[in-house]
């Protein structure tokens, strides 16, 4: 049976789609744009140039130090230090930067990409070391420059990177061998993003938001979690809302010194309101819906006595 044009267009769109979905343990989904080989190659070239520049600077410093000090007997020490620096920078430059700077090297930062694990979490040191140690396998096979010019010694080799390229274009997450082994993937870093603004109809939200401490600084990941939750909560059953919200707000309830029986779903929406909507409304919140109620633990005794 022949397929119509709409089916073919949908299949082509899926084939060209470079968006990957990640579901957190809290059952909240995020989407990331995968970085393809033509975006990762410039980042790798920049990192190679940075490594060469750093190694060259170290060697130049050692030569100047020996020359100015006149201690020629330190020549062997300088050679050893140069080889050690070359080894450490060549093998651990990427691992160290990715572990310490949220999956970014200088090249990745310049090209707007970064490394995360397949669960959407930041990369740790173990994964960073493993994916960078396996880079040598991704750069295989190597080609001798003597095949281009016979005057070039056969010891000069250039990596072709065909193994890594084939892996990237043939895997769903665009992973090279190092990424597959370490459970990581390279995504396009979202430097700017705009969150959807959900409509809040519950009159209890604004009054409850006034009890959230003013010095509470929302993190980027939490802000995005709040936005996704507020946008999708209407598709969840009340029981599922409470389950997800309780898991997310449990540490915040203790931090805000709220009473343990507080409605977790309402607290999530109050956080969303305070983060994204409160500044747009200059008028003070009407405490009518929560008149005489306080979510704070210290006020529970007074409310119980008054009841």
C-alpha positions as CSV (number, residue, x, y, z in Angstrom):
1,X,0.0,0.0,0.0
2,X,1.6,3.3,-1.1
3,X,2.2,5.9,1.6
4,X,0.9,9.4,1.3
5,X,3.1,12.6,1.3
6,X,2.2,13.4,4.9
7,X,3.5,10.1,6.2
8,X,6.7,10.6,4.2
9,X,7.2,14.1,5.5
10,X,6.6,12.9,9.1
11,X,9.2,10.1,8.6
12,X,11.7,12.5,7.1
13,X,11.2,15.0,10.0
14,X,11.8,12.3,12.6
15,X,14.9,11.2,10.7
16,X,16.3,14.7,10.8
17,X,15.2,15.5,14.3
18,X,18.1,16.0,16.7
19,X,16.1,16.6,19.8
20,X,16.3,14.0,22.6
21,X,13.9,13.7,25.5
22,X,15.0,13.0,29.0
23,X,12.7,12.0,31.9
24,X,13.8,12.7,35.4
25,X,13.1,10.4,38.3
26,X,10.3,12.8,39.3
27,X,8.7,11.9,35.9
28,X,9.3,15.4,34.5
29,X,10.5,15.5,30.9
30,X,13.1,17.8,29.4
31,X,14.2,18.2,25.8
32,X,17.7,18.8,24.7
33,X,19.1,19.6,21.2
34,X,21.9,17.2,20.3
35,X,25.2,18.6,18.9
36,X,26.1,17.0,15.6
37,X,29.6,16.3,14.3
38,X,29.8,19.6,12.4
39,X,29.3,21.5,15.6
40,X,31.6,19.4,17.7
41,X,34.5,19.4,15.2
42,X,35.2,23.2,15.6
43,X,35.1,22.7,19.4
44,X,37.6,19.9,19.1
45,X,39.9,22.0,16.9
46,X,39.8,24.9,19.3
47,X,40.6,22.5,22.2
48,X,43.6,21.1,20.3
49,X,44.9,24.7,19.7
50,X,44.4,25.5,23.4
51,X,46.4,22.4,24.4
52,X,49.2,23.2,22.0
53,X,49.3,26.7,23.2
54,X,49.5,25.7,26.9
55,X,52.2,23.0,26.2
56,X,54.2,25.5,24.1
57,X,53.9,28.1,26.9
58,X,55.2,25.6,29.5
59,X,58.1,24.6,27.3
60,X,59.0,28.2,26.6
61,X,58.9,29.0,30.3
62,X,61.2,26.1,31.1
63,X,63.7,27.2,28.3
64,X,63.7,30.8,29.5
65,X,64.1,29.7,33.1
66,X,67.1,27.5,32.3
67,X,68.6,30.1,30.0
68,X,68.3,33.0,32.4
69,X,69.4,31.0,35.4
70,X,72.5,29.6,33.7
71,X,71.8,26.2,35.3
72,X,72.4,24.0,32.3
73,X,72.3,20.9,34.5
74,X,68.6,21.4,34.7
75,X,68.2,20.6,31.1
76,X,67.3,17.0,31.8
77,X,64.8,18.2,34.4
78,X,63.2,20.6,31.8
79,X,62.9,17.8,29.3
80,X,61.2,15.5,31.8
81,X,58.9,18.3,32.9
82,X,58.0,19.0,29.3
83,X,57.1,15.4,28.6
84,X,55.0,15.1,31.8
85,X,53.2,18.3,31.0
86,X,52.5,17.1,27.5
87,X,51.1,13.8,28.8
88,X,48.9,15.4,31.5
89,X,47.5,18.1,29.3
90,X,47.0,15.8,26.3
91,X,45.1,13.2,28.3
92,X,43.4,15.1,31.1
93,X,42.7,18.6,29.7
94,X,39.2,17.7,28.6
95,X,38.4,15.6,31.6
96,X,39.4,18.2,34.1
97,X,37.5,21.0,32.4
98,X,34.4,19.0,31.8
99,X,34.3,17.8,35.4
100,X,34.8,21.3,36.9
101,X,33.0,23.5,34.4
102,X,29.7,21.7,33.9
103,X,30.6,19.7,30.9
104,X,32.4,22.5,29.0
105,X,35.9,22.9,27.7
106,X,37.2,26.1,26.1
107,X,36.2,24.8,22.7
108,X,32.8,23.6,23.8
109,X,32.2,26.9,25.5
110,X,33.1,28.8,22.4
111,X,30.8,26.7,20.2
112,X,27.9,26.7,22.6
113,X,27.8,23.0,23.5
114,X,28.4,20.9,26.6
115,X,28.4,17.3,27.9
116,X,25.8,15.8,30.1
117,X,24.9,12.2,31.0
118,X,22.1,10.4,29.3
119,X,19.8,11.1,32.3
120,X,20.2,14.8,31.8
121,X,22.4,15.3,34.9
122,X,25.7,17.1,35.0
123,X,28.7,15.0,34.1
124,X,30.9,13.8,37.0
125,X,34.6,13.3,37.1
126,X,34.5,9.5,36.5
127,X,32.4,9.9,33.3
128,X,34.6,12.8,32.1
129,X,37.8,10.8,32.5
130,X,36.4,7.7,30.8
131,X,35.0,9.6,27.7
132,X,38.3,11.5,27.2
133,X,40.5,8.4,27.6
134,X,38.6,6.7,24.9
135,X,39.0,9.6,22.5
136,X,42.0,7.9,21.0
137,X,39.7,5.1,19.8
138,X,37.3,7.6,18.3
139,X,40.2,9.2,16.4
140,X,41.1,6.0,14.7
141,X,42.3,5.1,12.1
142,X,45.3,7.2,11.6
143,X,46.9,8.2,8.3
144,X,50.5,8.7,7.6
145,X,51.3,12.1,6.1
146,X,54.0,10.4,4.0
147,X,51.1,9.1,1.8
148,X,50.5,12.7,0.8
149,X,54.2,13.8,0.4
150,X,57.0,11.2,0.3
151,X,59.4,13.8,1.8
152,X,57.4,13.7,5.1
153,X,58.8,11.1,7.6
154,X,56.3,8.2,8.2
155,X,56.3,9.0,11.9
156,X,54.0,11.9,11.4
157,X,50.4,10.7,11.6
158,X,47.1,12.4,11.4
159,X,43.9,11.0,13.0
160,X,41.0,10.6,10.6
161,X,38.3,10.2,13.3
162,X,36.2,7.9,11.1
163,X,35.3,5.6,14.0
164,X,33.9,8.4,16.1
165,X,32.1,10.0,13.1
166,X,30.4,6.7,12.2
167,X,29.3,6.2,15.8
168,X,28.0,9.7,16.0
169,X,25.9,9.5,12.9
170,X,24.6,6.0,13.6
171,X,23.5,6.4,17.2
172,X,20.3,7.9,18.4
173,X,22.0,10.3,20.9
174,X,24.9,11.1,18.5
175,X,27.4,9.4,20.7
176,X,31.0,8.5,19.9
177,X,32.6,5.5,21.6
178,X,33.7,7.5,24.6
179,X,30.1,8.8,25.1
180,X,28.6,5.3,24.8
181,X,31.1,3.8,27.3
182,X,30.6,6.7,29.8
183,X,26.9,7.2,29.4
184,X,27.1,10.8,28.2
185,X,25.9,12.9,25.2
186,X,26.8,16.3,23.8
187,X,24.0,18.9,23.6
188,X,23.7,22.4,22.4
189,X,24.0,24.7,25.5
190,X,20.9,26.9,25.9
191,X,22.4,30.2,26.7
192,X,19.0,31.9,26.5
193,X,15.6,30.3,27.0
194,X,12.2,31.6,27.6
195,X,9.8,29.7,29.9
196,X,6.1,29.5,29.1
197,X,3.9,31.4,31.6
198,X,1.1,29.3,32.9
199,X,-2.2,30.8,34.0
200,X,-2.8,30.6,37.8
201,X,-6.5,30.6,38.8
202,X,-6.2,29.3,42.4
203,X,-6.8,32.3,44.7
204,X,-4.7,30.7,47.5
205,X,-1.5,30.8,45.4
206,X,-0.6,34.5,45.8
207,X,-1.2,34.6,49.6
208,X,0.8,31.4,50.1
209,X,3.7,32.9,48.1
210,X,4.0,35.7,50.6
211,X,5.2,33.1,53.2
212,X,8.1,31.9,51.1
213,X,11.3,33.6,52.4
214,X,12.4,36.5,50.4
215,X,16.0,35.5,50.4
216,X,15.3,32.1,48.8
217,X,17.3,32.1,45.5
218,X,15.8,29.9,42.9
219,X,18.2,27.8,40.8
220,X,18.1,27.5,37.0
221,X,17.2,23.9,37.2
222,X,14.5,24.4,39.8
223,X,13.0,27.3,37.7
224,X,12.8,25.1,34.7
225,X,11.3,22.3,36.8
226,X,8.6,24.7,38.1
227,X,7.8,25.9,34.6
228,X,7.4,22.4,33.3
229,X,5.3,21.3,36.3
230,X,3.0,24.3,36.1
231,X,2.5,23.7,32.4
232,X,1.7,20.0,32.6
233,X,0.0,19.7,35.9
234,X,-3.4,20.0,34.3
235,X,-2.8,16.7,32.6
236,X,-2.1,14.9,35.8
237,X,-4.5,13.4,38.3
238,X,-4.7,15.1,41.8
239,X,-3.0,12.0,43.3
240,X,-0.2,12.1,40.8
241,X,0.3,15.9,41.3
242,X,0.6,15.4,45.1
243,X,3.1,12.5,44.5
244,X,5.4,14.5,42.2
245,X,5.1,17.8,44.2
246,X,5.8,16.1,47.5
247,X,9.0,14.6,46.1
248,X,10.1,18.0,44.8
249,X,9.1,20.1,47.8
250,X,10.1,17.9,50.7
251,X,13.5,19.6,51.2
252,X,11.9,23.0,50.8
253,X,9.2,22.4,53.4
254,X,12.0,21.8,56.0
255,X,14.0,24.8,54.7
256,X,11.0,27.2,54.8
257,X,9.9,25.7,58.2
258,X,6.4,24.9,56.8
259,X,4.1,22.5,58.4
260,X,4.4,19.0,57.1
261,X,0.7,18.7,56.1
262,X,0.9,21.6,53.6
263,X,-0.5,20.9,50.2
264,X,2.7,20.2,48.1
265,X,1.0,20.9,44.8
266,X,-0.2,24.3,46.1
267,X,3.4,25.0,47.3
268,X,4.8,24.2,43.9
269,X,2.4,26.6,42.2
270,X,3.1,29.3,44.9
271,X,6.9,28.9,44.1
272,X,6.1,29.2,40.4
273,X,4.0,32.3,41.1
274,X,6.7,33.9,43.2
275,X,9.4,33.1,40.7
276,X,7.7,34.2,37.4
277,X,4.6,36.2,38.2
278,X,4.9,38.1,41.5
279,X,7.1,40.8,40.1
280,X,4.5,41.6,37.3
281,X,1.9,42.3,39.9
282,X,2.8,45.3,42.0
283,X,-0.3,45.1,44.2
284,X,0.0,43.2,47.5
285,X,-1.6,39.8,47.6
286,X,-5.1,39.6,49.1
287,X,-4.8,37.2,52.1
288,X,-8.6,36.7,52.1
289,X,-8.5,33.1,50.9
290,X,-5.9,32.2,53.6
291,X,-7.2,34.6,56.3
292,X,-6.2,33.2,59.7
293,X,-4.1,30.4,58.2
294,X,-0.3,30.2,58.4
295,X,1.8,27.4,56.8
296,X,4.6,27.9,59.3
297,X,5.3,25.2,61.9
298,X,5.7,27.8,64.7
299,X,2.1,29.0,64.1
300,X,0.5,25.5,64.3
301,X,0.2,25.6,68.1
302,X,-1.5,29.0,68.1
303,X,-3.9,28.0,65.4
304,X,-4.8,24.8,67.3
305,X,-5.4,26.7,70.5
306,X,-7.6,29.2,68.6
307,X,-9.6,26.4,67.1
